[in-house]
Every structure is written in C-alpha cells, then in structure tokens.
Amino acid sequence: MDGVGVSAEITASELPSQWPWGIFAGLEESLRLLEGLPLTVRAMREGTLFRARSRQGIPVPVMCIEGAYASFSIYETPLLGFLCQSSGVATMSARYRRAAGDRRLLSFGIRRAHPAIAPMIDRSSFIGGCDAVSSVIGGRTIGHPPEGTMPHAEVLLFGDSRRAFDAYSRSVPPGVKKIALVDTFADEKSEAVAAAETIPDLYAVRLDTPRSRRGSFPSIISEVRWELDARGFADVRIFVSGGLREEELPQLARAGADGFGVGTAISNAPVIDYALDIVNVGGRSYAKRGKYSGAKSVFRCPSCMEFDVLHAGNEVPACPSCGSREENILHTLIDGGRRTAAAESPDAIRERVLAELGRLP
C-alpha cells in the first residue's frame, strides 16, 4: 500500500494562545527536503500570513503534497519540525514587530536555545520582522552583519563604567554602531551621560535594567532621554531589553525608547502545531475523523485577510464580506520532484511579512 498515490495536507487546527493569525515559515528547508522526490507540492509562499481556519471553520492547508506515500512518509517528522518551530518563531517576531511600530527591533534570543538551531532562530526572527540578529552564524544565514552591544562583563572586569566605555570605544571596529550598556553600577541616567561623554561617536545606550530594580521602566527611559538631551546628546538613541513583554512596547516607545532587544519571548516562542493528514488515497477522497477529505483550493481576501477553503476546482470566489476578488494562496513549488522557482532571499521573505502585516485590518 505504500506505493499508492495519495494527497496529504498540512494544517494547524488552532494557533497558540488564541493568536488570530500566524506567519508561515520553514518552507525553504522543507522544499530542500522534498525536492528530487516524485512529488507535487503546493504551498503558501514563505512569509505568508495565514489563519488556522477559514471563515467557514475549516482548517486552512498551508501545504499540500501529492505522490506515492512511500516516497515521503519517512520525512513527515522532519518536515513538520521545520515548519512548526520556524513558524512559531516568525509569528512571535511579527507580533513584536507590530508592537514596536517603527522602532528598531533586535533578535537577542539565541542564548536561550540550543546552538544547533541558532541559524533557524535568527533567520525566522529576521523574516518575521526583526531588523537584525545577534549571532555571527545568524548574520551569515540572513546575509547581514550581526548587531549587539557591550556586555555587563566588560564593565565588571574594569570595575569602572567610564574606563569600560573608553576601552569599548577604542576596540570597536570602524563602521560598527557603538551601543553602551548603562545599568551596571549606577543610576541609568548618570551612566548614560558618562557613556555619551566618553564615546565620541556613540550610537545608543542600552538599558537592561532588571525588573526588581525598574519601578516604572517608562519613567527611567524618560529620565535618561531628558538628561541626554539637556547635555547636547539628542542624537544618542535609547535601546531597552530584558524580558520585554509584547504589550509593553508601545508604552516604552512613547517614553522615548528607540529600539528593543527581544530574546526569550521570540526564541522560545510556542510552536505552531501543524499536522500532516492524508485526505485522498488512490483517487478516493476520505480522511480520518475530525479532518476534511479531498483535495482543496485555498483563497484569501486581499482586503479582509480572511480565508475560504473550497473543494479543488472551484473558481476563484469573491469575498462575501467586501466583494474583493480573492487570491489563490497555494502555489505549485515542486512539480514532479523539480523546483519551479529559485529560493527566495531572507530579505524578500521579510518584505512579504511586513507587507502582509500592513494589510491586517
């Protein structure tokens, strides 16, 4: 029976924490896994914003595979692994991107995960909306130099903030943005002023104040901004980090934060719980209990960003809510084992995500 032709689809019946949407990621690794096999693969393009269920309540397929079951059955586990975790990280990154608005967003999460998956975490963070990543291998993966700041360890080893700032300033290569950490020994605003006075080309200060010492974090940020401006350092930006919650970012931005470093929340994002299910065997449509049988077409309204799932072969529908002509959201990416298009760059995928986020109602 393994040689029987089947149609299988990958869906997520629901999203973590009642998220209203997710970002489809992990596609490129999945296509590299499946190319060369006698299969046809239709899928959403990487970086597509999707919903778990259509407006009719039917799970939305993000990928459909057609071919002999024996040709891909052994790859089900790694295939789902590529998609589930990458999509979770990309979605959380996109959620923080929306919360951060136009402020800069850095991915600091690789130290909270196994080093073997650092490239996946940084790539998914970047395509989801982060502006930069912190690891060297992550930078190579996305094709951009990594970004970071000086560490607390440097200040502690020198035993004096100004000496550490001076050493940091002299050791950073030309062209690298200098971001000084200003919460090690003293009040944040006094260390911020000291950093600005010591480092001639200081790009930003970073506040990584522990929650036990914060009181009102927006007030601390506002005070630092005031003191820097009062001393002629209005061009020095303020970055904040340290367990930042998604819902906090707008208030911190209003207080004067120019950028955010987000780590654990993105790197340890909940996975999107995709499942792969056979929906047709030997030309006969059927499926296990709780699943919808048969090949399907998936459409999305470009205005409402809602989905319709119909039996395969249906014409492109008009949106029942706004009347817009819907888009066929599944594309043939492998045809008879051959890729139909070259791999997309992380930058191109990221641009798709940002465009999709801009289309949300």
C-alpha positions in Angstrom: 0.0 0.0 0.0 3.0 2.4 0.5 3.1 2.9 -3.3 -0.4 4.1 -3.6 -0.8 7.7 -4.7 -2.1 10.0 -2.0 -2.9 13.6 -1.3 -1.9 14.9 2.0 -2.2 18.4 3.6 -0.6 20.2 6.4 -2.9 22.3 8.7 -3.0 23.8 12.1 -6.4 23.3 13.8 -5.7 26.2 16.1 -2.9 28.6 16.9 -1.1 29.1 20.3 -2.7 31.4 22.9 -5.6 32.1 20.6 -3.4 34.1 18.1 -5.7 35.4 15.3 -3.0 34.8 12.7 0.4 33.1 12.1 3.3 33.5 9.7 4.2 30.5 7.6 7.9 29.8 7.8 10.3 26.9 7.4 9.3 26.4 3.8 12.8 26.6 2.2 14.2 23.8 4.4 11.0 21.8 3.6 11.4 22.2 -0.1 15.1 21.1 0.0 13.9 18.0 1.9 11.3 17.1 -0.7 12.9 18.2 -4.0 14.0 15.3 -6.1 11.2 13.0 -4.9 8.4 12.1 -7.3 6.0 14.6 -5.7 4.0 17.7 -6.5 4.0 20.2 -3.7 1.7 23.2 -3.4 2.2 25.6 -0.5 1.9 29.1 0.7 4.9 31.2 0.0 7.2 31.6 2.9 6.2 34.7 5.0 2.5 34.4 4.2 0.1 35.5 6.9 -2.4 32.8 7.4 -5.3 31.9 9.8 -5.8 28.5 11.3 -9.3 28.2 10.0 -11.4 29.6 7.2 -14.4 31.8 7.7 -16.4 28.5 7.4 -14.4 27.0 10.2 -12.4 24.6 8.0 -8.6 24.2 8.8 -6.6 26.1 6.3 -3.9 24.0 4.5 -0.6 25.7 4.3 0.9 22.9 2.2 -0.4 20.0 0.1 1.7 17.0 -1.1 0.7 14.6 -3.9 2.5 11.4 -4.8 3.2 7.9 -3.6 3.0 7.7 0.1 6.2 5.6 0.3 8.2 8.5 -1.3 7.7 10.9 1.5 6.3 9.1 4.5 9.7 8.8 6.3 10.1 12.6 6.0 6.9 13.5 7.9 8.6 14.1 11.2 11.5 16.4 10.0 9.1 18.2 7.6 6.7 19.1 10.5 9.7 20.0 12.6 11.0 22.5 10.0 7.6 24.1 9.7 6.3 24.1 13.3 9.2 25.7 15.1 10.1 28.2 12.3 6.5 29.4 12.0 6.3 29.9 15.8 9.4 32.0 16.0 8.5 34.0 12.9 5.0 34.6 14.2 6.2 35.9 17.5 8.8 38.1 15.8 6.0 39.5 13.7 3.8 40.2 16.7 6.7 42.1 18.4 7.3 43.9 15.0 3.7 45.2 15.1 4.0 46.2 18.8 7.4 48.0 18.2 5.9 50.1 15.3 8.8 52.0 13.6 11.3 51.4 16.4 14.3 49.1 15.7 13.9 45.5 16.8 16.9 43.2 17.5 16.8 39.5 18.0 18.7 38.5 21.1 17.3 35.1 21.7 19.9 32.5 20.7 21.4 32.2 24.1 18.1 30.8 25.3 18.2 27.9 22.9 20.4 25.0 21.7 23.3 26.4 19.5 22.5 23.9 16.8 19.2 25.8 15.9 20.7 29.3 16.2 20.6 29.8 12.4 16.9 28.8 12.3 16.0 31.1 15.2 17.8 34.1 13.8 16.5 33.5 10.2 12.9 33.1 11.4 13.3 36.1 13.7 14.6 38.2 10.8 12.0 37.2 8.3 9.3 37.7 10.9 10.3 41.4 11.3 13.4 41.8 13.4 15.8 44.3 11.9 18.9 42.5 12.9 20.2 39.4 14.7 22.9 39.0 17.3 24.8 35.8 16.3 27.6 35.6 13.8 26.2 32.5 12.2 22.7 34.1 12.2 24.2 37.1 10.4 25.7 34.8 7.8 22.4 33.0 7.3 20.4 36.2 6.6 23.2 37.9 4.7 23.6 40.9 7.1 26.2 41.6 9.8 25.1 40.8 13.4 24.4 43.6 15.8 24.8 43.8 19.6 26.1 45.8 22.5 28.9 45.8 25.0 28.4 43.2 27.8 28.0 43.7 31.5 31.1 41.5 31.9 33.3 44.2 30.4 32.1 46.8 32.9 32.5 44.4 35.8 36.1 43.4 34.7 37.2 47.1 34.5 35.4 47.9 37.8 34.6 51.4 36.5 32.0 52.4 33.9 34.0 55.2 32.3 37.1 53.0 31.9 34.9 50.3 30.3 33.3 52.8 28.0 36.7 54.1 26.9 38.0 50.6 26.2 34.9 49.7 24.3 35.1 52.8 22.2 38.7 52.1 21.2 38.2 48.5 20.5 35.1 48.5 18.3 36.0 48.3 14.6 35.2 51.3 12.3 31.7 51.3 10.9 30.1 49.3 13.8 27.4 51.0 15.7 28.5 51.6 19.3 25.8 50.8 21.9 26.9 51.2 25.5 25.3 49.3 28.4 24.4 51.8 31.1 22.9 49.9 34.1 25.8 48.0 35.7 26.9 50.1 38.7 25.0 53.3 38.9 21.8 55.1 38.0 20.9 54.6 34.4 20.8 58.3 33.5 24.2 59.0 35.1 25.8 56.1 33.3 24.1 57.1 30.1 25.6 60.6 30.4 29.0 59.2 31.2 28.9 57.0 28.1 27.9 59.9 25.9 30.7 62.0 27.3 33.3 59.2 26.9 32.4 57.7 23.5 32.6 60.4 20.8 30.6 58.5 18.2 28.1 56.8 20.5 25.1 55.5 18.6 22.9 54.4 21.5 22.8 53.4 25.2 21.1 50.2 26.2 19.0 49.8 29.4 18.9 46.2 30.5 17.6 47.1 34.0 16.4 44.0 36.0 12.7 44.0 36.8 13.5 44.0 40.5 15.1 47.5 40.1 12.8 49.0 37.5 10.0 50.6 39.4 8.5 52.4 36.4 10.6 51.5 33.3 8.9 54.1 31.2 9.9 56.8 33.8 13.5 55.6 33.7 13.6 55.8 29.9 12.0 59.3 30.0 14.6 60.5 32.6 17.5 59.2 30.5 16.1 60.9 27.4 15.8 64.2 29.3 19.3 64.1 30.7 20.9 63.2 27.4 19.0 66.0 25.6 19.9 68.5 28.3 23.6 67.9 27.7 23.5 68.1 24.0 23.3 64.3 23.2 19.9 64.4 21.5 21.3 62.2 18.7 22.1 59.3 21.1 19.4 56.7 20.9 18.0 54.6 23.7 17.6 50.8 23.4 15.9 48.7 26.0 16.0 44.9 26.7 15.4 42.4 29.5 12.3 40.3 29.4 10.2 42.8 27.4 6.6 41.8 27.0 4.9 42.4 23.7 2.2 44.6 25.2 4.8 46.8 26.9 6.5 48.0 23.8 4.1 50.8 22.7 4.3 52.5 26.2 8.1 52.2 26.2 8.3 53.7 22.8 6.1 56.7 23.9 8.5 57.1 26.8 11.4 57.5 24.4 12.7 54.0 23.6 14.2 54.0 20.1 14.7 50.2 19.9 14.2 46.9 21.6 16.3 43.8 22.1 14.0 40.8 22.5 15.3 37.4 23.3 13.5 34.6 25.1 10.0 35.6 24.0 11.0 35.1 20.4 13.5 32.3 20.5 11.2 30.2 22.9 8.0 31.1 21.0 5.4 28.3 21.2 5.4 26.1 18.1 2.6 26.2 15.6 1.1 22.7 15.9 0.8 21.6 12.3 -0.3 18.1 11.4 0.0 16.2 8.2 -3.1 14.2 7.2 -3.9 12.1 4.2 -7.1 13.3 2.5 -7.2 11.2 -0.7 -6.0 7.7 -1.4 -5.9 6.3 -4.9 -8.3 8.9 -6.2 -10.8 8.3 -3.4 -11.4 11.2 -1.0 -11.6 10.3 2.6 -9.9 11.3 5.9 -9.7 10.3 9.5 -12.3 11.6 12.0 -12.1 15.3 12.6 -10.5 16.0 9.2 -11.9 17.2 5.9 -11.4 14.9 3.0 -10.4 15.6 -0.6 -8.1 18.0 -2.4 -8.8 21.7 -1.7 -8.3 25.1 -3.1 -7.3 27.9 -0.6 -8.3 31.5 -1.2 -7.6 34.7 0.8 -9.3 38.1 0.5 -6.6 40.7 -0.1 -8.7 43.3 1.8 -10.2 41.4 4.8 -7.3 38.9 5.0 -9.9 36.1 5.7 -9.7 32.7 4.1 -12.0 30.5 2.2 -11.3 26.7 1.7 -13.2 25.1 -1.1 -13.2 21.8 -3.0 -10.4 21.7 -5.6 -11.5 23.0 -9.0 -13.8 25.8 -7.7 -13.5 29.1 -9.4 -11.8 32.0 -7.6 -14.5 33.4 -5.4 -15.5 36.9 -4.5 -15.2 37.8 -0.8 -18.6 37.5 0.8 -17.8 40.4 3.2 -16.3 43.1 0.9 -16.7 41.8 -2.6 -13.0 41.7 -3.5 -11.7 39.0 -5.8 -9.8 36.6 -3.6 -6.3 35.3 -4.2 -5.3 31.6 -4.8 -2.9 31.3 -1.9 -1.3 27.9 -2.7 1.4 27.8 -5.4 3.0 24.8 -7.1 6.6 24.9 -5.8 7.7 21.4 -6.7 6.3 19.7 -9.8 7.3 16.1 -10.4 10.2 16.5 -8.0 11.6 19.7 -9.6 11.6 23.1 -8.0 9.5 25.6 -10.1 11.3 28.7 -8.8 14.6 29.6 -7.2 14.8 30.0 -3.4 13.8 33.4 -2.1 16.2 35.5 -0.1 15.5 36.3 3.6 15.2 39.9 2.7 12.4 39.2 0.1 10.6 37.0 2.6 10.8 39.6 5.3 9.4 42.2 2.9 6.5 39.9 2.3 5.8 39.6 6.0 5.9 43.4 6.5 3.6 43.9 3.6 1.2 41.3 4.9 1.2 42.9 8.4 0.4 46.2 6.8 -2.7 44.6 5.2 -4.2 43.5 8.5 -7.4 45.3 9.3 
